[in-house]
């Protein structure tokens, strides 16, 4: 049974940092592309970052480019999201997702939540002004 479990969320002041982690169980290490999404209050879930199966390809949404860093450790079967220079508009529930297929930057399937094989339960990030 596949499980994705996010951790590391919390309350932080604007300008601060948080590091989210997603631990995958039941997934073959290095066989799935991993993604981070977020869902702000009252809004739809949105794409944040992607990393390919062995980390060769990475990209971010424009809203987090230069502030967030995605990384994976296939030996531990984890994927992290380092979030720096946080802003109040980063407040959201953050989800990790896994998919057998890597969606490149120009692949519109990456925006569709039903395109992903597995999802975690989410972790809340709140950034105060």
Phi, psi and omega in degrees: 000128181276135174224137171243126184233113179273151175208166175103356179290170179165194180256131181216151177280155177305138183093348181276186184228152171218153175236117177266148177228145177234118179259126182255134174233146181082001177253138176291123182303135177077008182254353183233139168285148183237149186219154169243136174235168173214154179230102178292160181303128177074008182237171179280160176294138183230150181290141178241307186203157180221149175218133183285178193304320179244015174084013182288330183235135181218142170205164187226161169289156182297330184290341182241353181307131179089347180245328182253149177226127176258142179209153179229153176234099184289339176292326179261352183059048179232156172224131183249157173229106176274123184242116180245164178050049185294146180239156177305328180288354173277353179300126184182168165272127183258132182238142167258152181221152178233143178214139181296332180256136176274124177265116179287173186305322185266006179272115185291345178298338184293341180276347188262118185296332179287353179281354186255143185285318187221148179228149170274181184272347176096155176221137186278132172240124178237125180247117181270149182297000000 
